[in-house]
Amino acid sequence: MAHSLSAKKRIRQNAKRRAHNRWRKTGIKETVKAFETACKDGKPDAIQDALCACYKELDQVAAKGTIHKNTASRRKARLAARANKAVNA
């Protein structure tokens, strides 16, 4: 258990940041699930809209530092490949 005031404050800050990061990562998962359901439906317009939403969410979360920018880029590339496969299939 922390004894100094600064250590106690650091614990409070870490808990708040951890909660916010988990909230952001949950948002990514929700948008990706929406994208996957759009891919299953097979409507190109819905797939494109869901892909744009995923891009936006990933870019915002990477900008805040919750995930690394290269991780966001890798996920975006994989989502784009999945979208192309769904549209062309």
Sequence and secondary structure as in RCSB ss.txt:
>XXXX:A:sequence
MAHSLSAKKRIRQNAKRRAHNRWRKTGIKETVKAFETACKDGKPDAIQDALCACYKELDQVAAKGTIHKNTASRR
KARLAARANKAVNA
>XXXX:A:secstr
   SHHHHHHHHHHHHHHHHHHHHHHHHHHHHHHHHHHHHHT HHHHHHHHHHHHHHHHHHHHHTSS HHHHHHH
HHHHHHHHHHHHH 
